Amino acid sequence: MKTEELTTIEHLSNFLEGTQAVAFTISSDKEKRYRWLQRELVRFDYLSLNKPDKGIVIRYLLKVTGYSRQQLTSVSSTS
């Protein structure tokens, strides 16, 4: 599965509920990682989501990137 196939909040929720182990490769280049995170936030229109849906997007980003919540917050504030 490619992350581009996850196009709705419902898709993200179903993905997060899955029990199958998934391995992801995120670029070791910090700028590429930041750009990918920004694209994902824009793709899901994060700023206009309600609080529960924002939580789903955050959980997805945490799972895919391997970042901690604190790292993710730090990254999003520098982008």
PDB file of N, CA, C and O in Angstrom:
ATOM      1  N   MET A   1       0.842  -1.178   0.000  1.00  0.00           N
ATOM      2  CA  MET A   1       0.000   0.000   0.000  1.00  0.00           C
ATOM      3  C   MET A   1       0.880   1.232   0.000  1.00  0.00           C
ATOM      4  O   MET A   1       1.883   1.295   0.711  1.00  0.00           O
ATOM      5  N   LYS A   2       0.499   2.200  -0.797  1.00  0.00           N
ATOM      6  CA  LYS A   2       1.193   3.479  -0.830  1.00  0.00           C
ATOM      7  C   LYS A   2       0.358   4.491  -0.056  1.00  0.00           C
ATOM      8  O   LYS A   2      -0.872   4.440  -0.063  1.00  0.00           O
ATOM      9  N   THR A   3       1.038   5.397   0.600  1.00  0.00           N
ATOM     10  CA  THR A   3       0.312   6.385   1.393  1.00  0.00           C
ATOM     11  C   THR A   3      -0.584   7.258   0.527  1.00  0.00           C
ATOM     12  O   THR A   3      -1.563   7.815   1.022  1.00  0.00           O
ATOM     13  N   GLU A   4      -0.266   7.384  -0.756  1.00  0.00           N
ATOM     14  CA  GLU A   4      -1.104   8.174  -1.660  1.00  0.00           C
ATOM     15  C   GLU A   4      -2.492   7.554  -1.823  1.00  0.00           C
ATOM     16  O   GLU A   4      -3.437   8.243  -2.207  1.00  0.00           O
ATOM     17  N   GLU A   5      -2.621   6.255  -1.535  1.00  0.00           N
ATOM     18  CA  GLU A   5      -3.903   5.567  -1.644  1.00  0.00           C
ATOM     19  C   GLU A   5      -4.834   5.903  -0.484  1.00  0.00           C
ATOM     20  O   GLU A   5      -6.034   5.634  -0.546  1.00  0.00           O
ATOM     21  N   LEU A   6      -4.285   6.487   0.561  1.00  0.00           N
ATOM     22  CA  LEU A   6      -5.077   6.904   1.713  1.00  0.00           C
ATOM     23  C   LEU A   6      -5.559   8.314   1.423  1.00  0.00           C
ATOM     24  O   LEU A   6      -4.811   9.279   1.579  1.00  0.00           O
ATOM     25  N   THR A   7      -6.815   8.431   1.000  1.00  0.00           N
ATOM     26  CA  THR A   7      -7.283   9.729   0.519  1.00  0.00           C
ATOM     27  C   THR A   7      -8.349  10.377   1.396  1.00  0.00           C
ATOM     28  O   THR A   7      -8.689  11.542   1.186  1.00  0.00           O
ATOM     29  N   THR A   8      -8.872   9.661   2.355  1.00  0.00           N
ATOM     30  CA  THR A   8      -9.905  10.226   3.220  1.00  0.00           C
ATOM     31  C   THR A   8      -9.566   9.940   4.680  1.00  0.00           C
ATOM     32  O   THR A   8      -8.725   9.093   4.983  1.00  0.00           O
ATOM     33  N   ILE A   9     -10.226  10.651   5.565  1.00  0.00           N
ATOM     34  CA  ILE A   9     -10.041  10.411   7.001  1.00  0.00           C
ATOM     35  C   ILE A   9     -10.471   8.979   7.326  1.00  0.00           C
ATOM     36  O   ILE A   9      -9.850   8.320   8.160  1.00  0.00           O
ATOM     37  N   GLU A  10     -11.521   8.502   6.678  1.00  0.00           N
ATOM     38  CA  GLU A  10     -11.971   7.122   6.899  1.00  0.00           C
ATOM     39  C   GLU A  10     -10.888   6.123   6.494  1.00  0.00           C
ATOM     40  O   GLU A  10     -10.672   5.132   7.192  1.00  0.00           O
ATOM     41  N   HIS A  11     -10.205   6.372   5.375  1.00  0.00           N
ATOM     42  CA  HIS A  11      -9.099   5.505   4.962  1.00  0.00           C
ATOM     43  C   HIS A  11      -8.005   5.490   6.030  1.00  0.00           C
ATOM     44  O   HIS A  11      -7.473   4.436   6.380  1.00  0.00           O
ATOM     45  N   LEU A  12      -7.678   6.695   6.544  1.00  0.00           N
ATOM     46  CA  LEU A  12      -6.651   6.776   7.590  1.00  0.00           C
ATOM     47  C   LEU A  12      -7.073   5.998   8.822  1.00  0.00           C
ATOM     48  O   LEU A  12      -6.272   5.265   9.403  1.00  0.00           O
ATOM     49  N   SER A  13      -8.314   6.150   9.220  1.00  0.00           N
ATOM     50  CA  SER A  13      -8.819   5.460  10.396  1.00  0.00           C
ATOM     51  C   SER A  13      -8.737   3.946  10.216  1.00  0.00           C
ATOM     52  O   SER A  13      -8.303   3.230  11.118  1.00  0.00           O
ATOM     53  N   ASN A  14      -9.153   3.469   9.057  1.00  0.00           N
ATOM     54  CA  ASN A  14      -9.077   2.027   8.773  1.00  0.00           C
ATOM     55  C   ASN A  14      -7.628   1.552   8.768  1.00  0.00           C
ATOM     56  O   ASN A  14      -7.327   0.472   9.277  1.00  0.00           O
ATOM     57  N   PHE A  15      -6.745   2.340   8.205  1.00  0.00           N
ATOM     58  CA  PHE A  15      -5.328   2.009   8.189  1.00  0.00           C
ATOM     59  C   PHE A  15      -4.782   1.894   9.609  1.00  0.00           C
ATOM     60  O   PHE A  15      -4.043   0.960   9.920  1.00  0.00           O
ATOM     61  N   LEU A  16      -5.146   2.843  10.469  1.00  0.00           N
ATOM     62  CA  LEU A  16      -4.656   2.844  11.845  1.00  0.00           C
ATOM     63  C   LEU A  16      -5.209   1.682  12.658  1.00  0.00           C
ATOM     64  O   LEU A  16      -4.560   1.220  13.596  1.00  0.00           O
ATOM     65  N   GLU A  17      -6.400   1.206  12.309  1.00  0.00           N
ATOM     66  CA  GLU A  17      -7.000   0.092  13.035  1.00  0.00           C
ATOM     67  C   GLU A  17      -6.437  -1.253  12.599  1.00  0.00           C
ATOM     68  O   GLU A  17      -6.654  -2.266  13.264  1.00  0.00           O
ATOM     69  N   GLY A  18      -5.720  -1.266  11.491  1.00  0.00           N
ATOM     70  CA  GLY A  18      -5.147  -2.514  10.974  1.00  0.00           C
ATOM     71  C   GLY A  18      -4.151  -3.107  11.950  1.00  0.00           C
ATOM     72  O   GLY A  18      -3.472  -2.384  12.679  1.00  0.00           O
ATOM     73  N   THR A  19      -4.069  -4.421  11.958  1.00  0.00           N
ATOM     74  CA  THR A  19      -3.172  -5.102  12.883  1.00  0.00           C
ATOM     75  C   THR A  19      -1.916  -5.615  12.185  1.00  0.00           C
ATOM     76  O   THR A  19      -0.986  -6.091  12.836  1.00  0.00           O
ATOM     77  N   GLN A  20      -1.894  -5.517  10.872  1.00  0.00           N
ATOM     78  CA  GLN A  20      -0.741  -6.018  10.127  1.00  0.00           C
ATOM     79  C   GLN A  20       0.448  -5.074  10.308  1.00  0.00           C
ATOM     80  O   GLN A  20       0.308  -3.852  10.248  1.00  0.00           O
ATOM     81  N   ALA A  21       1.615  -5.669  10.531  1.00  0.00           N
ATOM     82  CA  ALA A  21       2.820  -4.853  10.664  1.00  0.00           C
ATOM     83  C   ALA A  21       3.145  -4.235   9.314  1.00  0.00           C
ATOM     84  O   ALA A  21       3.057  -4.888   8.274  1.00  0.00           O
ATOM     85  N   VAL A  22       3.522  -2.966   9.354  1.00  0.00           N
ATOM     86  CA  VAL A  22       3.838  -2.240   8.136  1.00  0.00           C
ATOM     87  C   VAL A  22       5.176  -1.548   8.339  1.00  0.00           C
ATOM     88  O   VAL A  22       5.429  -0.963   9.392  1.00  0.00           O
ATOM     89  N   ALA A  23       6.029  -1.618   7.327  1.00  0.00           N
ATOM     90  CA  ALA A  23       7.315  -0.931   7.388  1.00  0.00           C
ATOM     91  C   ALA A  23       7.304   0.212   6.386  1.00  0.00           C
ATOM     92  O   ALA A  23       6.845   0.056   5.254  1.00  0.00           O
ATOM     93  N   PHE A  24       7.806   1.347   6.806  1.00  0.00           N
ATOM     94  CA  PHE A  24       7.851   2.518   5.947  1.00  0.00           C
ATOM     95  C   PHE A  24       9.277   2.989   5.825  1.00  0.00           C
ATOM     96  O   PHE A  24      10.094   2.808   6.728  1.00  0.00           O
ATOM     97  N   THR A  25       9.557   3.589   4.706  1.00  0.00           N
ATOM     98  CA  THR A  25      10.853   4.212   4.512  1.00  0.00           C
ATOM     99  C   THR A  25      10.634   5.688   4.283  1.00  0.00           C
ATOM    100  O   THR A  25      10.014   6.102   3.304  1.00  0.00           O
ATOM    101  N   ILE A  26      11.147   6.461   5.193  1.00  0.00           N
ATOM    102  CA  ILE A  26      11.065   7.905   5.081  1.00  0.00           C
ATOM    103  C   ILE A  26      12.479   8.399   4.794  1.00  0.00           C
ATOM    104  O   ILE A  26      13.442   7.914   5.389  1.00  0.00           O
ATOM    105  N   SER A  27      12.600   9.333   3.910  1.00  0.00           N
ATOM    106  CA  SER A  27      13.897   9.853   3.503  1.00  0.00           C
ATOM    107  C   SER A  27      14.737  10.261   4.712  1.00  0.00           C
ATOM    108  O   SER A  27      14.218  10.763   5.709  1.00  0.00           O
ATOM    109  N   SER A  28      16.040  10.036   4.600  1.00  0.00           N
ATOM    110  CA  SER A  28      16.935  10.467   5.671  1.00  0.00           C
ATOM    111  C   SER A  28      17.241  11.958   5.557  1.00  0.00           C
ATOM    112  O   SER A  28      17.832  12.538   6.467  1.00  0.00           O
ATOM    113  N   ASP A  29      16.846  12.579   4.453  1.00  0.00           N
ATOM    114  CA  ASP A  29      17.031  14.009   4.249  1.00  0.00           C
ATOM    115  C   ASP A  29      15.937  14.777   4.999  1.00  0.00           C
ATOM    116  O   ASP A  29      14.753  14.650   4.688  1.00  0.00           O
ATOM    117  N   LYS A  30      16.339  15.555   5.967  1.00  0.00           N
ATOM    118  CA  LYS A  30      15.391  16.272   6.826  1.00  0.00           C
ATOM    119  C   LYS A  30      14.438  17.151   6.018  1.00  0.00           C
ATOM    120  O   LYS A  30      13.240  17.180   6.298  1.00  0.00           O
ATOM    121  N   GLU A  31      14.954  17.860   5.029  1.00  0.00           N
ATOM    122  CA  GLU A  31      14.100  18.737   4.211  1.00  0.00           C
ATOM    123  C   GLU A  31      13.030  17.938   3.461  1.00  0.00           C
ATOM    124  O   GLU A  31      11.886  18.383   3.364  1.00  0.00           O
ATOM    125  N   LYS A  32      13.385  16.777   2.937  1.00  0.00           N
ATOM    126  CA  LYS A  32      12.409  15.933   2.232  1.00  0.00           C
ATOM    127  C   LYS A  32      11.336  15.442   3.185  1.00  0.00           C
ATOM    128  O   LYS A  32      10.157  15.406   2.832  1.00  0.00           O
ATOM    129  N   ARG A  33      11.739  15.062   4.397  1.00  0.00           N
ATOM    130  CA  ARG A  33      10.757  14.622   5.399  1.00  0.00           C
ATOM    131  C   ARG A  33       9.807  15.756   5.726  1.00  0.00           C
ATOM    132  O   ARG A  33       8.595  15.547   5.777  1.00  0.00           O
ATOM    133  N   TYR A  34      10.327  16.949   5.946  1.00  0.00           N
ATOM    134  CA  TYR A  34       9.482  18.099   6.270  1.00  0.00           C
ATOM    135  C   TYR A  34       8.515  18.402   5.132  1.00  0.00           C
ATOM    136  O   TYR A  34       7.337  18.674   5.368  1.00  0.00           O
ATOM    137  N   ARG A  35       9.009  18.356   3.902  1.00  0.00           N
ATOM    138  CA  ARG A  35       8.140  18.627   2.748  1.00  0.00           C
ATOM    139  C   ARG A  35       7.035  17.582   2.653  1.00  0.00           C
ATOM    140  O   ARG A  35       5.886  17.912   2.360  1.00  0.00           O
ATOM    141  N   TRP A  36       7.389  16.300   2.905  1.00  0.00           N
ATOM    142  CA  TRP A  36       6.380  15.237   2.864  1.00  0.00           C
ATOM    143  C   TRP A  36       5.315  15.478   3.934  1.00  0.00           C
ATOM    144  O   TRP A  36       4.121  15.363   3.660  1.00  0.00           O
ATOM    145  N   LEU A  37       5.744  15.810   5.144  1.00  0.00           N
ATOM    146  CA  LEU A  37       4.790  16.093   6.217  1.00  0.00           C
ATOM    147  C   LEU A  37       3.877  17.259   5.846  1.00  0.00           C
ATOM    148  O   LEU A  37       2.665  17.197   6.053  1.00  0.00           O
ATOM    149  N   GLN A  38       4.455  18.302   5.305  1.00  0.00           N
ATOM    150  CA  GLN A  38       3.647  19.463   4.913  1.00  0.00           C
ATOM    151  C   GLN A  38       2.641  19.080   3.833  1.00  0.00           C
ATOM    152  O   GLN A  38       1.481  19.489   3.892  1.00  0.00           O
ATOM    153  N   ARG A  39       3.079  18.294   2.843  1.00  0.00           N
ATOM    154  CA  ARG A  39       2.157  17.858   1.781  1.00  0.00           C
ATOM    155  C   ARG A  39       1.010  17.052   2.355  1.00  0.00           C
ATOM    156  O   ARG A  39      -0.133  17.216   1.930  1.00  0.00           O
ATOM    157  N   GLU A  40       1.294  16.183   3.314  1.00  0.00           N
ATOM    158  CA  GLU A  40       0.240  15.367   3.919  1.00  0.00           C
ATOM    159  C   GLU A  40      -0.753  16.248   4.680  1.00  0.00           C
ATOM    160  O   GLU A  40      -1.962  16.031   4.598  1.00  0.00           O
ATOM    161  N   LEU A  41      -0.255  17.228   5.410  1.00  0.00           N
ATOM    162  CA  LEU A  41      -1.143  18.131   6.148  1.00  0.00           C
ATOM    163  C   LEU A  41      -2.041  18.909   5.181  1.00  0.00           C
ATOM    164  O   LEU A  41      -3.229  19.091   5.445  1.00  0.00           O
ATOM    165  N   VAL A  42      -1.479  19.358   4.081  1.00  0.00           N
ATOM    166  CA  VAL A  42      -2.261  20.088   3.079  1.00  0.00           C
ATOM    167  C   VAL A  42      -3.232  19.140   2.385  1.00  0.00           C
ATOM    168  O   VAL A  42      -4.388  19.496   2.154  1.00  0.00           O
ATOM    169  N   ARG A  43      -2.773  17.942   2.052  1.00  0.00           N
ATOM    170  CA  ARG A  43      -3.610  16.977   1.337  1.00  0.00           C
ATOM    171  C   ARG A  43      -4.878  16.646   2.115  1.00  0.00           C
ATOM    172  O   ARG A  43      -5.946  16.482   1.526  1.00  0.00           O
ATOM    173  N   PHE A  44      -4.762  16.550   3.428  1.00  0.00           N
ATOM    174  CA  PHE A  44      -5.930  16.243   4.257  1.00  0.00           C
ATOM    175  C   PHE A  44      -6.590  17.510   4.809  1.00  0.00           C
ATOM    176  O   PHE A  44      -7.492  17.427   5.642  1.00  0.00           O
ATOM    177  N   ASP A  45      -6.144  18.674   4.348  1.00  0.00           N
ATOM    178  CA  ASP A  45      -6.726  19.955   4.758  1.00  0.00           C
ATOM    179  C   ASP A  45      -6.823  20.032   6.284  1.00  0.00           C
ATOM    180  O   ASP A  45      -7.874  20.330   6.852  1.00  0.00           O
ATOM    181  N   TYR A  46      -5.687  19.752   6.919  1.00  0.00           N
ATOM    182  CA  TYR A  46      -5.620  19.601   8.367  1.00  0.00           C
ATOM    183  C   TYR A  46      -6.236  20.771   9.129  1.00  0.00           C
ATOM    184  O   TYR A  46      -6.968  20.563  10.097  1.00  0.00           O
ATOM    185  N   LEU A  47      -5.948  21.986   8.703  1.00  0.00           N
ATOM    186  CA  LEU A  47      -6.417  23.152   9.460  1.00  0.00           C
ATOM    187  C   LEU A  47      -7.936  23.273   9.507  1.00  0.00           C
ATOM    188  O   LEU A  47      -8.477  23.895  10.421  1.00  0.00           O
ATOM    189  N   SER A  48      -8.627  22.690   8.539  1.00  0.00           N
ATOM    190  CA  SER A  48     -10.092  22.810   8.530  1.00  0.00           C
ATOM    191  C   SER A  48     -10.791  21.598   9.165  1.00  0.00           C
ATOM    192  O   SER A  48     -12.020  21.561   9.232  1.00  0.00           O
ATOM    193  N   LEU A  49     -10.023  20.621   9.624  1.00  0.00           N
ATOM    194  CA  LEU A  49     -10.627  19.419  10.211  1.00  0.00           C
ATOM    195  C   LEU A  49     -11.122  19.685  11.622  1.00  0.00           C
ATOM    196  O   LEU A  49     -10.637  20.585  12.308  1.00  0.00           O
ATOM    197  N   ASN A  50     -12.102  18.881  12.047  1.00  0.00           N
ATOM    198  CA  ASN A  50     -12.537  18.953  13.439  1.00  0.00           C
ATOM    199  C   ASN A  50     -11.511  18.214  14.314  1.00  0.00           C
ATOM    200  O   ASN A  50     -10.638  17.515  13.800  1.00  0.00           O
ATOM    201  N   LYS A  51     -11.623  18.373  15.605  1.00  0.00           N
ATOM    202  CA  LYS A  51     -10.618  17.831  16.527  1.00  0.00           C
ATOM    203  C   LYS A  51     -10.436  16.307  16.412  1.00  0.00           C
ATOM    204  O   LYS A  51      -9.297  15.843  16.368  1.00  0.00           O
ATOM    205  N   PRO A  52     -11.513  15.518  16.362  1.00  0.00           N
ATOM    206  CA  PRO A  52     -11.315  14.064  16.226  1.00  0.00           C
ATOM    207  C   PRO A  52     -10.591  13.679  14.935  1.00  0.00           C
ATOM    208  O   PRO A  52      -9.753  12.777  14.942  1.00  0.00           O
ATOM    209  N   ASP A  53     -10.907  14.356  13.831  1.00  0.00           N
ATOM    210  CA  ASP A  53     -10.249  14.045  12.566  1.00  0.00           C
ATOM    211  C   ASP A  53      -8.790  14.487  12.568  1.00  0.00           C
ATOM    212  O   ASP A  53      -7.937  13.820  11.982  1.00  0.00           O
ATOM    213  N   LYS A  54      -8.501  15.608  13.226  1.00  0.00           N
ATOM    214  CA  LYS A  54      -7.108  16.027  13.366  1.00  0.00           C
ATOM    215  C   LYS A  54      -6.316  14.968  14.127  1.00  0.00           C
ATOM    216  O   LYS A  54      -5.163  14.688  13.801  1.00  0.00           O
ATOM    217  N   GLY A  55      -6.946  14.386  15.143  1.00  0.00           N
ATOM    218  CA  GLY A  55      -6.281  13.332  15.907  1.00  0.00           C
ATOM    219  C   GLY A  55      -5.936  12.132  15.042  1.00  0.00           C
ATOM    220  O   GLY A  55      -4.878  11.525  15.209  1.00  0.00           O
ATOM    221  N   ILE A  56      -6.827  11.788  14.114  1.00  0.00           N
ATOM    222  CA  ILE A  56      -6.572  10.665  13.205  1.00  0.00           C
ATOM    223  C   ILE A  56      -5.383  10.987  12.304  1.00  0.00           C
ATOM    224  O   ILE A  56      -4.511  10.142  12.100  1.00  0.00           O
ATOM    225  N   VAL A  57      -5.347  12.194  11.770  1.00  0.00           N
ATOM    226  CA  VAL A  57      -4.233  12.582  10.901  1.00  0.00           C
ATOM    227  C   VAL A  57      -2.919  12.551  11.685  1.00  0.00           C
ATOM    228  O   VAL A  57      -1.907  12.066  11.179  1.00  0.00           O
ATOM    229  N   ILE A  58      -2.930  13.061  12.905  1.00  0.00           N
ATOM    230  CA  ILE A  58      -1.720  13.055  13.734  1.00  0.00           C
ATOM    231  C   ILE A  58      -1.272  11.622  14.010  1.00  0.00           C
ATOM    232  O   ILE A  58      -0.083  11.321  13.909  1.00  0.00           O
ATOM    233  N   ARG A  59      -2.208  10.735  14.357  1.00  0.00           N
ATOM    234  CA  ARG A  59      -1.852   9.328  14.609  1.00  0.00           C
ATOM    235  C   ARG A  59      -1.244   8.690  13.369  1.00  0.00           C
ATOM    236  O   ARG A  59      -0.288   7.920  13.471  1.00  0.00           O
ATOM    237  N   TYR A  60      -1.794   9.005  12.192  1.00  0.00           N
ATOM    238  CA  TYR A  60      -1.255   8.501  10.928  1.00  0.00           C
ATOM    239  C   TYR A  60       0.175   8.991  10.734  1.00  0.00           C
ATOM    240  O   TYR A  60       1.062   8.201  10.413  1.00  0.00           O
ATOM    241  N   LEU A  61       0.405  10.284  10.926  1.00  0.00           N
ATOM    242  CA  LEU A  61       1.752  10.831  10.740  1.00  0.00           C
ATOM    243  C   LEU A  61       2.741  10.236  11.739  1.00  0.00           C
ATOM    244  O   LEU A  61       3.892   9.968  11.394  1.00  0.00           O
ATOM    245  N   LEU A  62       2.296  10.031  12.966  1.00  0.00           N
ATOM    246  CA  LEU A  62       3.153   9.409  13.980  1.00  0.00           C
ATOM    247  C   LEU A  62       3.549   7.998  13.556  1.00  0.00           C
ATOM    248  O   LEU A  62       4.710   7.607  13.675  1.00  0.00           O
ATOM    249  N   LYS A  63       2.580   7.245  13.064  1.00  0.00           N
ATOM    250  CA  LYS A  63       2.832   5.860  12.683  1.00  0.00           C
ATOM    251  C   LYS A  63       3.760   5.770  11.476  1.00  0.00           C
ATOM    252  O   LYS A  63       4.678   4.950  11.450  1.00  0.00           O
ATOM    253  N   VAL A  64       3.520   6.605  10.490  1.00  0.00           N
ATOM    254  CA  VAL A  64       4.293   6.521   9.254  1.00  0.00           C
ATOM    255  C   VAL A  64       5.715   7.059   9.434  1.00  0.00           C
ATOM    256  O   VAL A  64       6.662   6.494   8.887  1.00  0.00           O
ATOM    257  N   THR A  65       5.868   8.136  10.189  1.00  0.00           N
ATOM    258  CA  THR A  65       7.191   8.747  10.327  1.00  0.00           C
ATOM    259  C   THR A  65       8.036   8.134  11.430  1.00  0.00           C
ATOM    260  O   THR A  65       9.265   8.178  11.374  1.00  0.00           O
ATOM    261  N   GLY A  66       7.377   7.559  12.438  1.00  0.00           N
ATOM    262  CA  GLY A  66       8.126   7.061  13.585  1.00  0.00           C
ATOM    263  C   GLY A  66       8.512   8.172  14.541  1.00  0.00           C
ATOM    264  O   GLY A  66       9.188   7.924  15.540  1.00  0.00           O
ATOM    265  N   TYR A  67       8.091   9.394  14.248  1.00  0.00           N
ATOM    266  CA  TYR A  67       8.366  10.509  15.141  1.00  0.00           C
ATOM    267  C   TYR A  67       7.539  10.368  16.413  1.00  0.00           C
ATOM    268  O   TYR A  67       6.492   9.721  16.423  1.00  0.00           O
ATOM    269  N   SER A  68       8.030  10.989  17.489  1.00  0.00           N
ATOM    270  CA  SER A  68       7.219  11.107  18.701  1.00  0.00           C
ATOM    271  C   SER A  68       6.269  12.286  18.495  1.00  0.00           C
ATOM    272  O   SER A  68       6.445  13.076  17.567  1.00  0.00           O
ATOM    273  N   ARG A  69       5.273  12.400  19.352  1.00  0.00           N
ATOM    274  CA  ARG A  69       4.335  13.526  19.249  1.00  0.00           C
ATOM    275  C   ARG A  69       5.086  14.852  19.389  1.00  0.00           C
ATOM    276  O   ARG A  69       4.775  15.816  18.691  1.00  0.00           O
ATOM    277  N   GLN A  70       6.068  14.904  20.284  1.00  0.00           N
ATOM    278  CA  GLN A  70       6.832  16.127  20.495  1.00  0.00           C
ATOM    279  C   GLN A  70       7.629  16.479  19.231  1.00  0.00           C
ATOM    280  O   GLN A  70       7.689  17.645  18.841  1.00  0.00           O
ATOM    281  N   GLN A  71       8.242  15.469  18.593  1.00  0.00           N
ATOM    282  CA  GLN A  71       8.992  15.740  17.364  1.00  0.00           C
ATOM    283  C   GLN A  71       8.070  16.244  16.266  1.00  0.00           C
ATOM    284  O   GLN A  71       8.411  17.174  15.536  1.00  0.00           O
ATOM    285  N   LEU A  72       6.907  15.629  16.154  1.00  0.00           N
ATOM    286  CA  LEU A  72       5.959  16.021  15.118  1.00  0.00           C
ATOM    287  C   LEU A  72       5.498  17.462  15.336  1.00  0.00           C
ATOM    288  O   LEU A  72       5.377  18.227  14.380  1.00  0.00           O
ATOM    289  N   THR A  73       5.244  17.828  16.582  1.00  0.00           N
ATOM    290  CA  THR A  73       4.849  19.198  16.891  1.00  0.00           C
ATOM    291  C   THR A  73       5.968  20.170  16.548  1.00  0.00           C
ATOM    292  O   THR A  73       5.721  21.252  16.017  1.00  0.00           O
ATOM    293  N   SER A  74       7.190  19.781  16.853  1.00  0.00           N
ATOM    294  CA  SER A  74       8.349  20.625  16.551  1.00  0.00           C
ATOM    295  C   SER A  74       8.513  20.797  15.048  1.00  0.00           C
ATOM    296  O   SER A  74       8.789  21.899  14.572  1.00  0.00           O
ATOM    297  N   VAL A  75       8.344  19.717  14.303  1.00  0.00           N
ATOM    298  CA  VAL A  75       8.477  19.769  12.847  1.00  0.00           C
ATOM    299  C   VAL A  75       7.402  20.660  12.260  1.00  0.00           C
ATOM    300  O   VAL A  75       7.689  21.488  11.396  1.00  0.00           O
ATOM    301  N   SER A  76       6.167  20.503  12.717  1.00  0.00           N
ATOM    302  CA  SER A  76       5.077  21.284  12.134  1.00  0.00           C
ATOM    303  C   SER A  76       5.190  22.762  12.455  1.00  0.00           C
ATOM    304  O   SER A  76       4.676  23.592  11.706  1.00  0.00           O
ATOM    305  N   SER A  77       5.845  23.108  13.544  1.00  0.00           N
ATOM    306  CA  SER A  77       5.990  24.520  13.880  1.00  0.00           C
ATOM    307  C   SER A  77       7.142  25.167  13.118  1.00  0.00           C
ATOM    308  O   SER A  77       7.203  26.393  13.026  1.00  0.00           O
ATOM    309  N   THR A  78       8.061  24.361  12.565  1.00  0.00           N
ATOM    310  CA  THR A  78       9.179  24.917  11.805  1.00  0.00           C
ATOM    311  C   THR A  78       8.872  24.956  10.322  1.00  0.00           C
ATOM    312  O   THR A  78       9.600  25.602   9.569  1.00  0.00           O
ATOM    313  N   SER A  79       7.827  24.293   9.879  1.00  0.00           N
ATOM    314  CA  SER A  79       7.504  24.259   8.440  1.00  0.00           C
ATOM    315  C   SER A  79       6.770  25.488   8.015  1.00  0.00           C
ATOM    316  O   SER A  79       6.423  25.625   6.841  1.00  0.00           O
TER     317      SER A  79
END
